[in-house]
Amino acid sequence: MAGSIVGATSGRKVGWTVANLLVIVYALFPVLWIISLSFKTTATVGDGSLIPKAFTFDNYSGIFTGSAFVRPLINSIGIALISTAIAVLIGTFAAYAVARLDFPGKKVFIGSALLIAMFPQVSLITPLFNIERALHLFNTWPGLILPYITFALPLTVYTLSAFFREIPWELEKAAKMDGATPAQAFRLVVAPLAAPGVVTAAILVFIFAWNDLLFALSLTSTNASITAPVAIANFTGSSQFEEPTGSIAAAAVIVTIPIIVFVLIFQRRIVAGLTSGAVKG
């Protein structure tokens, strides 16, 4: 009997291991394929082989020659970081108010945030385009930062409010009883405990702003403010008959690196933030 139980347990573990490996391979294969394409020459880019027959760095050197990709990459970094910082700062205070305070219009605020998060972005492109042209925000950094903040705030508020609700209220009360002001209690007690949730929200907002193509393609037009995804979409080959597959693959690898680095550095805090509120203690 015991042997059969052990055998069933071992078989279940093997099954889950195989299933996990299949999921990992399924998820990583497109990434490996893009990396492979980025190192292939123009003549071998369509050979269908995962391992390049001849490695070349021409695709990487080509995209960094001139400002066709360098300037949009700088724009992406600046716009994404500024949008993330502002959205997380405002969202932190809003989420704290939602989680801790009872104020008039709280349900309306939550409902409005949910409505914004669910609203189809494509339906707002034409009004946003007209508004930004009238306010001279078209083709500027603020013209992208403002929409990013608007759509990122609901995500930030929901992520952080769930985390704030898990922080014991007694800790903040104890800090106030020891003489701390509300601001000091929030800064010295609540904020450090909410760090995993803040990091999670920041990563999610950064990914949203970093990967966006819809707003960036519609609200920008020149290298002054176009982002990396738009620059990749505008890549052209050396002639009208040549597809810039290698250059696109190399640029895709470059824009993927920051996301991978952030996730690897903050993976523990991300997991803690995402699982917050999943189990009531």
Disulfide bonds with the S-S distance in Angstrom:
none
